[in-house]
Amino acid sequence: MKRGISFEIPNECGTFLGDVLKPIDITDFIWRVSNEESYLEVNDKLDEELFPEEKKVMPGTELKHLLENNVYYIIFADLKAYPKEKISEIATYEEFIESDCELVLLVVDSCYTTIYCKDKEKLELLYRNAQAYRFKDVQYVTDKNDTRTGLTVW
């Protein structure tokens, strides 16, 4: 069974989180941001944090604006999408399946990206989108090939 997708985004500044999430309506969710290190690019230099410490939970409208209207550099990121007001801690795929979380987006080492998504139609859209952006090594994460032991970047 398909659990998600994995691929590599470019290891450079850009709008890659916004690009990756384009096929879904980010505004339909409340987003939990944890275990991340990402910086805004201002005048060709890394500047303040993309996700300020006080903004670890944010409405989708705010996240959409942040990801699509700024250039940034991702070192690592852990974003989880929840229906309104149903946020919980999840650390494993089994906990993800049992939770209200709909989507997990993980980026490690600035480029290695994994998305877990419960909605199979959205998963197909995310897969085709990653291919359209020509991200490297786009493949499905399945029950058989998933080597990840947890759903966090740590």
Z-matrix of the N, CA and C atoms (Angstrom, degrees):
N
C 1 1.447
C 2 1.533 1 109.78
N 3 1.322 2 116.66 1 141.40
C 4 1.464 3 121.66 2 178.50
C 5 1.520 4 110.13 3 -76.09
N 6 1.325 5 114.94 4 127.01
C 7 1.461 6 121.91 5 177.06
C 8 1.522 7 111.47 6 -99.21
N 9 1.337 8 115.23 7 -34.67
C 10 1.452 9 119.64 8 -173.94
C 11 1.510 10 110.53 9 -177.00
N 12 1.333 11 115.17 10 -157.56
C 13 1.463 12 121.70 11 177.98
C 14 1.525 13 108.86 12 -137.42
N 15 1.320 14 115.09 13 157.68
C 16 1.464 15 120.36 14 173.30
C 17 1.517 16 108.44 15 -136.78
N 18 1.329 17 115.58 16 152.80
C 19 1.463 18 122.03 17 -178.98
C 20 1.521 19 108.42 18 -172.29
N 21 1.316 20 115.42 19 175.21
C 22 1.471 21 121.18 20 176.82
C 23 1.511 22 109.97 21 -114.30
N 24 1.331 23 115.84 22 129.89
C 25 1.458 24 121.35 23 171.44
C 26 1.521 25 107.11 24 -94.28
N 27 1.339 26 118.41 25 160.64
C 28 1.469 27 119.54 26 178.15
C 29 1.534 28 112.07 27 -61.18
N 30 1.311 29 116.95 28 142.93
C 31 1.453 30 123.31 29 178.10
C 32 1.529 31 108.42 30 -88.19
N 33 1.322 32 114.22 31 72.20
C 34 1.475 33 121.48 32 -177.90
C 35 1.521 34 108.55 33 -160.75
N 36 1.314 35 116.32 34 173.04
C 37 1.457 36 120.92 35 176.31
C 38 1.523 37 109.74 36 -69.58
N 39 1.312 38 115.85 37 148.00
C 40 1.460 39 120.98 38 178.59
C 41 1.519 40 110.72 39 175.42
N 42 1.314 41 115.36 40 -159.41
C 43 1.465 42 122.77 41 177.48
C 44 1.528 43 109.06 42 -119.24
N 45 1.314 44 116.69 43 39.90
C 46 1.458 45 121.88 44 -167.62
C 47 1.525 46 114.35 45 -64.43
N 48 1.322 47 119.10 46 -36.85
C 49 1.463 48 119.01 47 178.34
C 50 1.526 49 110.29 48 -64.30
N 51 1.317 50 116.49 49 -42.27
C 52 1.465 51 120.35 50 175.95
C 53 1.518 52 111.49 51 -63.70
N 54 1.334 53 116.90 52 -40.63
C 55 1.468 54 121.13 53 178.76
C 56 1.524 55 111.14 54 -63.02
N 57 1.320 56 116.22 55 -45.21
C 58 1.458 57 122.03 56 -177.92
C 59 1.528 58 110.82 57 -60.98
N 60 1.335 59 116.53 58 -38.93
C 61 1.469 60 121.46 59 -175.67
C 62 1.528 61 114.17 60 -90.42
N 63 1.326 62 118.34 61 2.94
C 64 1.460 63 121.84 62 -176.62
C 65 1.529 64 115.31 63 -49.60
N 66 1.341 65 119.64 64 -41.40
C 67 1.462 66 118.91 65 -175.04
C 68 1.531 67 115.55 66 -70.09
N 69 1.314 68 117.30 67 -12.01
C 70 1.461 69 117.96 68 179.91
C 71 1.518 70 109.72 69 -112.38
N 72 1.313 71 116.37 70 159.05
C 73 1.461 72 120.79 71 178.17
C 74 1.525 73 108.04 72 -87.27
N 75 1.311 74 115.41 73 97.40
C 76 1.468 75 122.55 74 -178.73
C 77 1.526 76 110.82 75 -55.77
N 78 1.335 77 116.29 76 -31.36
C 79 1.466 78 120.88 77 -174.59
C 80 1.528 79 113.07 78 -72.63
N 81 1.319 80 118.19 79 -9.70
C 82 1.466 81 121.30 80 178.34
C 83 1.523 82 112.57 81 -76.23
N 84 1.327 83 117.91 82 -5.98
C 85 1.462 84 121.13 83 -170.94
C 86 1.523 85 112.49 84 -128.22
N 87 1.325 86 114.01 85 161.24
C 88 1.462 87 123.19 86 163.57
C 89 1.527 88 104.59 87 -97.23
N 90 1.322 89 118.02 88 135.85
C 91 1.465 90 121.66 89 -174.23
C 92 1.514 91 110.84 90 -113.03
N 93 1.313 92 114.97 91 131.92
C 94 1.452 93 121.50 92 173.45
C 95 1.519 94 107.92 93 -101.82
N 96 1.318 95 115.76 94 123.97
C 97 1.463 96 122.31 95 179.89
C 98 1.516 97 107.22 96 -111.96
N 99 1.334 98 116.58 97 121.21
C 100 1.467 99 119.26 98 179.75
C 101 1.524 100 109.08 99 -145.54
N 102 1.313 101 115.64 100 164.93
C 103 1.466 102 121.19 101 177.76
C 104 1.526 103 111.98 102 44.14
N 105 1.296 104 116.05 103 58.10
C 106 1.462 105 118.24 104 -177.81
C 107 1.515 106 111.16 105 -132.26
N 108 1.312 107 113.62 106 155.93
C 109 1.463 108 121.60 107 170.43
C 110 1.517 109 106.93 108 -145.54
N 111 1.307 110 114.97 109 108.96
C 112 1.471 111 122.52 110 -178.47
C 113 1.517 112 107.62 111 -147.54
N 114 1.341 113 115.99 112 146.09
C 115 1.459 114 120.05 113 -174.52
C 116 1.519 115 111.17 114 -130.97
N 117 1.325 116 115.05 115 142.22
C 118 1.457 117 120.40 116 172.81
C 119 1.525 118 109.26 117 -69.33
N 120 1.319 119 115.57 118 146.74
C 121 1.459 120 120.34 119 173.36
C 122 1.525 121 107.16 120 -101.47
N 123 1.321 122 115.72 121 125.52
C 124 1.460 123 121.96 122 178.36
C 125 1.523 124 107.46 123 -131.84
N 126 1.324 125 117.15 124 124.08
C 127 1.462 126 122.33 125 -179.26
C 128 1.528 127 112.29 126 52.50
N 129 1.314 128 115.73 127 46.64
C 130 1.471 129 123.60 128 178.18
C 131 1.532 130 114.31 129 62.77
N 132 1.334 131 117.22 130 21.79
C 133 1.461 132 121.57 131 176.78
C 134 1.527 133 109.28 132 -133.61
N 135 1.333 134 115.62 133 149.65
C 136 1.454 135 119.22 134 175.12
C 137 1.514 136 108.69 135 -72.50
N 138 1.334 137 115.33 136 136.28
C 139 1.456 138 121.41 137 -172.96
C 140 1.526 139 109.35 138 -122.83
N 141 1.295 140 117.79 139 -131.82
C 142 1.461 141 122.24 140 -176.91
C 143 1.530 142 111.92 141 -71.79
N 144 1.311 143 115.55 142 166.56
C 145 1.454 144 121.51 143 -179.45
C 146 1.527 145 111.06 144 -63.53
N 147 1.322 146 116.04 145 141.00
C 148 1.460 147 121.00 146 176.66
C 149 1.526 148 110.01 147 -65.17
N 150 1.329 149 116.97 148 -41.04
C 151 1.460 150 122.38 149 179.73
C 152 1.524 151 109.01 150 -114.45
N 153 1.332 152 117.90 151 97.78
C 154 1.465 153 120.04 152 179.63
C 155 1.534 154 111.01 153 -59.53
N 156 1.310 155 116.23 154 152.29
C 157 1.465 156 122.47 155 -176.11
C 158 1.529 157 112.52 156 -52.74
N 159 1.321 158 117.22 157 -37.58
C 160 1.468 159 119.72 158 -177.09
C 161 1.532 160 112.61 159 -79.62
N 162 1.323 161 117.14 160 -1.38
C 163 1.469 162 121.10 161 -178.31
C 164 1.528 163 110.85 162 -114.63
N 165 1.311 164 117.75 163 58.00
C 166 1.465 165 120.68 164 -179.73
C 167 1.523 166 111.96 165 -90.81
N 168 1.323 167 117.29 166 -12.99
C 169 1.467 168 122.74 167 171.06
C 170 1.516 169 105.56 168 -131.34
N 171 1.327 170 115.69 169 128.32
C 172 1.463 171 117.63 170 -177.62
C 173 1.521 172 111.38 171 -146.06
N 174 1.335 173 115.36 172 150.89
C 175 1.457 174 118.66 173 176.37
C 176 1.529 175 110.36 174 -68.21
N 177 1.312 176 115.94 175 153.62
C 178 1.456 177 121.34 176 -178.60
C 179 1.511 178 114.35 177 -58.66
N 180 1.330 179 117.57 178 -33.25
C 181 1.469 180 119.77 179 179.73
C 182 1.525 181 110.62 180 -62.92
N 183 1.334 182 115.63 181 -40.46
C 184 1.462 183 120.60 182 179.77
C 185 1.527 184 110.81 183 -68.96
N 186 1.333 185 116.88 184 -43.26
C 187 1.461 186 120.11 185 179.13
C 188 1.523 187 110.96 186 -63.51
N 189 1.314 188 116.78 187 -43.66
C 190 1.472 189 121.07 188 179.81
C 191 1.529 190 110.31 189 -57.59
N 192 1.317 191 116.88 190 -47.80
C 193 1.477 192 120.98 191 179.13
C 194 1.535 193 110.69 192 -60.76
N 195 1.319 194 116.22 193 -44.79
C 196 1.459 195 121.49 194 -178.57
C 197 1.533 196 111.59 195 -61.82
N 198 1.332 197 116.97 196 -45.76
C 199 1.467 198 121.36 197 -174.42
C 200 1.519 199 113.89 198 -78.39
N 201 1.310 200 117.44 199 -28.68
C 202 1.460 201 120.25 200 -175.17
C 203 1.523 202 113.84 201 -97.87
N 204 1.341 203 117.67 202 -14.06
C 205 1.463 204 120.61 203 -175.00
C 206 1.524 205 113.90 204 -117.10
N 207 1.310 206 116.61 205 15.48
C 208 1.459 207 121.44 206 178.72
C 209 1.523 208 109.09 207 -137.91
N 210 1.309 209 115.51 208 155.08
C 211 1.461 210 121.59 209 171.08
C 212 1.524 211 105.67 210 -103.38
N 213 1.334 212 116.21 211 135.80
C 214 1.452 213 120.12 212 -173.96
C 215 1.521 214 110.35 213 -149.78
N 216 1.333 215 114.37 214 165.01
C 217 1.460 216 121.77 215 177.13
C 218 1.517 217 108.01 216 -119.86
N 219 1.319 218 116.32 217 126.10
C 220 1.462 219 122.29 218 -177.67
C 221 1.529 220 108.81 219 -99.55
N 222 1.300 221 117.49 220 127.17
C 223 1.458 222 121.52 221 170.84
C 224 1.530 223 107.61 222 -96.32
N 225 1.319 224 116.17 223 -50.67
C 226 1.453 225 120.87 224 168.24
C 227 1.519 226 108.49 225 -154.19
N 228 1.335 227 115.49 226 155.65
C 229 1.462 228 120.38 227 -177.37
C 230 1.520 229 109.95 228 -152.14
N 231 1.319 230 114.94 229 147.95
C 232 1.455 231 123.04 230 179.04
C 233 1.525 232 106.13 231 -141.45
N 234 1.333 233 116.38 232 101.87
C 235 1.459 234 122.37 233 -179.24
C 236 1.520 235 108.90 234 -118.65
N 237 1.332 236 115.24 235 134.07
C 238 1.459 237 120.28 236 179.76
C 239 1.529 238 108.77 237 -128.78
N 240 1.339 239 115.48 238 133.43
C 241 1.462 240 122.36 239 -176.98
C 242 1.530 241 110.24 240 -101.95
N 243 1.331 242 115.63 241 127.92
C 244 1.460 243 122.02 242 -179.98
C 245 1.523 244 109.94 243 -125.82
N 246 1.338 245 116.11 244 151.27
C 247 1.456 246 117.63 245 169.52
C 248 1.530 247 107.64 246 -63.51
N 249 1.270 248 117.31 247 161.70
C 250 1.468 249 121.50 248 -177.14
C 251 1.531 250 112.35 249 -47.46
N 252 1.333 251 115.75 250 127.77
C 253 1.465 252 123.95 251 170.21
C 254 1.529 253 115.74 252 61.53
N 255 1.310 254 119.25 253 27.00
C 256 1.470 255 120.21 254 179.95
C 257 1.524 256 110.98 255 -125.93
N 258 1.308 257 117.38 256 45.22
C 259 1.462 258 122.59 257 -174.81
C 260 1.527 259 110.48 258 -82.86
N 261 1.334 260 115.82 259 135.99
C 262 1.458 261 121.64 260 178.12
C 263 1.525 262 108.95 261 -143.64
N 264 1.315 263 115.46 262 166.20
C 265 1.466 264 121.18 263 175.78
C 266 1.520 265 109.04 264 -81.43
N 267 1.327 266 116.99 265 132.18
C 268 1.460 267 120.40 266 171.62
C 269 1.519 268 108.23 267 -136.81
N 270 1.326 269 115.49 268 139.74
C 271 1.462 270 119.64 269 -178.05
C 272 1.526 271 112.25 270 -128.75
N 273 1.337 272 117.85 271 -15.46
C 274 1.465 273 120.59 272 -178.54
C 275 1.523 274 110.30 273 -129.31
N 276 1.311 275 115.94 274 165.47
C 277 1.469 276 120.30 275 177.44
C 278 1.535 277 110.11 276 -61.56
N 279 1.307 278 117.93 277 -39.75
C 280 1.460 279 121.60 278 179.89
C 281 1.530 280 110.48 279 -62.10
N 282 1.332 281 117.07 280 -42.33
C 283 1.465 282 120.65 281 176.87
C 284 1.522 283 110.75 282 -65.36
N 285 1.329 284 117.61 283 -37.27
C 286 1.464 285 122.13 284 176.13
C 287 1.529 286 110.01 285 -58.72
N 288 1.322 287 117.08 286 -48.59
C 289 1.463 288 121.50 287 -178.38
C 290 1.529 289 111.13 288 -61.27
N 291 1.320 290 117.13 289 -37.98
C 292 1.468 291 121.67 290 -178.60
C 293 1.531 292 113.35 291 -80.84
N 294 1.315 293 117.52 292 -14.66
C 295 1.468 294 121.95 293 -174.67
C 296 1.532 295 111.52 294 -90.19
N 297 1.333 296 114.68 295 176.55
C 298 1.465 297 121.19 296 173.53
C 299 1.522 298 111.82 297 -84.82
N 300 1.324 299 118.31 298 -6.17
C 301 1.465 300 122.21 299 179.44
C 302 1.529 301 109.03 300 -60.29
N 303 1.325 302 115.71 301 133.82
C 304 1.466 303 121.09 302 -177.70
C 305 1.522 304 113.42 303 -99.70
N 306 1.350 305 116.22 304 -28.83
C 307 1.459 306 120.04 305 -174.20
C 308 1.517 307 109.80 306 -152.20
N 309 1.323 308 116.40 307 140.38
C 310 1.463 309 123.10 308 175.49
C 311 1.522 310 107.38 309 -123.45
N 312 1.326 311 116.88 310 128.42
C 313 1.466 312 122.63 311 176.87
C 314 1.519 313 107.78 312 -120.07
N 315 1.329 314 115.62 313 119.05
C 316 1.461 315 121.69 314 -179.23
C 317 1.519 316 109.83 315 -121.69
N 318 1.335 317 116.59 316 135.37
C 319 1.466 318 122.02 317 173.10
C 320 1.519 319 106.77 318 -127.83
N 321 1.336 320 116.26 319 129.48
C 322 1.462 321 122.67 320 -179.60
C 323 1.526 322 108.11 321 -126.41
N 324 1.331 323 116.51 322 142.95
C 325 1.470 324 122.61 323 177.78
C 326 1.525 325 112.60 324 53.84
N 327 1.310 326 115.96 325 37.85
C 328 1.476 327 124.23 326 173.48
C 329 1.524 328 115.46 327 70.72
N 330 1.312 329 119.22 328 -11.73
C 331 1.462 330 117.94 329 -175.35
C 332 1.526 331 115.48 330 -142.44
N 333 1.325 332 118.75 331 -28.84
C 334 1.467 333 121.05 332 -174.78
C 335 1.531 334 109.72 333 -78.20
N 336 1.313 335 115.84 334 112.24
C 337 1.460 336 122.79 335 -170.46
C 338 1.519 337 110.61 336 -116.33
N 339 1.323 338 115.23 337 135.70
C 340 1.459 339 121.69 338 175.18
C 341 1.519 340 108.23 339 -133.76
N 342 1.334 341 115.39 340 135.24
C 343 1.461 342 121.31 341 176.39
C 344 1.523 343 107.54 342 -124.45
N 345 1.325 344 115.63 343 128.14
C 346 1.461 345 121.65 344 170.90
C 347 1.532 346 106.31 345 -107.60
N 348 1.331 347 116.45 346 135.17
C 349 1.460 348 119.91 347 -175.64
C 350 1.526 349 109.27 348 -144.79
N 351 1.331 350 116.61 349 128.32
C 352 1.464 351 120.62 350 -179.67
C 353 1.531 352 112.31 351 -74.49
N 354 1.317 353 117.22 352 -33.66
C 355 1.466 354 121.78 353 -177.75
C 356 1.533 355 109.02 354 -80.90
N 357 1.310 356 117.01 355 111.64
C 358 1.470 357 121.86 356 -174.55
C 359 1.535 358 112.25 357 -65.70
N 360 1.321 359 118.59 358 -32.93
C 361 1.466 360 120.64 359 176.89
C 362 1.529 361 110.62 360 -66.80
N 363 1.324 362 116.55 361 -43.49
C 364 1.470 363 120.30 362 176.95
C 365 1.516 364 110.63 363 -63.91
N 366 1.335 365 116.67 364 -37.54
C 367 1.459 366 120.79 365 178.58
C 368 1.524 367 110.56 366 -60.68
N 369 1.318 368 117.43 367 -42.73
C 370 1.471 369 121.44 368 177.74
C 371 1.527 370 110.79 369 -63.01
N 372 1.326 371 116.60 370 -41.25
C 373 1.469 372 120.82 371 178.25
C 374 1.527 373 110.75 372 -64.34
N 375 1.317 374 116.99 373 -42.11
C 376 1.464 375 121.08 374 178.29
C 377 1.527 376 111.02 375 -63.82
N 378 1.321 377 117.20 376 -39.38
C 379 1.467 378 122.14 377 178.22
C 380 1.526 379 110.35 378 -62.79
N 381 1.330 380 116.26 379 -49.97
C 382 1.476 381 119.97 380 -179.70
C 383 1.530 382 111.56 381 -64.22
N 384 1.320 383 116.62 382 -35.51
C 385 1.459 384 121.19 383 177.63
C 386 1.528 385 110.73 384 -64.10
N 387 1.334 386 117.35 385 -44.07
C 388 1.471 387 121.24 386 178.84
C 389 1.527 388 110.08 387 -61.74
N 390 1.317 389 116.94 388 -38.68
C 391 1.464 390 120.42 389 176.52
C 392 1.531 391 110.75 390 -66.75
N 393 1.323 392 116.78 391 -42.63
C 394 1.472 393 121.02 392 -179.21
C 395 1.527 394 111.32 393 -62.12
N 396 1.328 395 116.90 394 -36.13
C 397 1.468 396 120.93 395 177.22
C 398 1.528 397 111.90 396 -78.65
N 399 1.317 398 116.74 397 -2.79
C 400 1.458 399 123.65 398 179.26
C 401 1.529 400 112.57 399 60.05
N 402 1.347 401 115.05 400 36.74
C 403 1.451 402 118.60 401 172.40
C 404 1.523 403 107.73 402 -67.27
N 405 1.331 404 116.34 403 151.25
C 406 1.467 405 121.15 404 -174.83
C 407 1.526 406 112.26 405 -77.68
N 408 1.335 407 114.39 406 145.47
C 409 1.462 408 123.04 407 168.96
C 410 1.528 409 113.16 408 53.14
N 411 1.330 410 117.14 409 48.90
C 412 1.461 411 121.89 410 178.61
C 413 1.532 412 108.62 411 -72.19
N 414 1.322 413 115.54 412 124.11
C 415 1.462 414 119.43 413 178.71
C 416 1.523 415 110.30 414 -151.34
N 417 1.318 416 114.83 415 158.51
C 418 1.453 417 120.04 416 177.04
C 419 1.516 418 110.22 417 -78.62
N 420 1.327 419 115.43 418 144.72
C 421 1.454 420 122.50 419 170.18
C 422 1.528 421 104.94 420 -97.92
N 423 1.317 422 115.74 421 123.49
C 424 1.462 423 120.97 422 -176.67
C 425 1.523 424 110.63 423 -120.78
N 426 1.314 425 115.36 424 174.05
C 427 1.468 426 119.95 425 175.61
C 428 1.520 427 110.72 426 -56.81
N 429 1.325 428 117.04 427 -34.21
C 430 1.470 429 121.23 428 -174.95
C 431 1.522 430 114.17 429 -83.07
N 432 1.340 431 118.13 430 -32.25
C 433 1.472 432 118.81 431 -174.85
C 434 1.529 433 114.41 432 -106.99
N 435 1.329 434 118.29 433 3.10
C 436 1.463 435 120.89 434 -178.33
C 437 1.526 436 109.52 435 -77.04
N 438 1.333 437 115.88 436 110.11
C 439 1.465 438 120.97 437 -179.22
C 440 1.524 439 112.41 438 -97.65
N 441 1.310 440 117.33 439 -4.50
C 442 1.456 441 121.94 440 -178.45
C 443 1.528 442 110.20 441 -69.59
N 444 1.321 443 117.06 442 134.34
C 445 1.458 444 120.76 443 179.53
C 446 1.526 445 112.18 444 -95.22
N 447 1.323 446 116.94 445 -15.74
C 448 1.457 447 120.40 446 179.05
C 449 1.519 448 110.70 447 -148.37
N 450 1.313 449 115.41 448 165.88
C 451 1.467 450 119.97 449 -179.37
C 452 1.524 451 110.94 450 -108.91
N 453 1.307 452 114.90 451 47.07
C 454 1.455 453 121.92 452 172.51
C 455 1.519 454 107.04 453 -137.86
N 456 1.311 455 115.98 454 166.37
C 457 1.467 456 119.14 455 179.52
C 458 1.525 457 111.39 456 -83.92
N 459 1.294 458 118.29 457 -6.26
C 460 1.477 459 121.27 458 177.83
C 461 1.479 460 110.48 459 -104.95
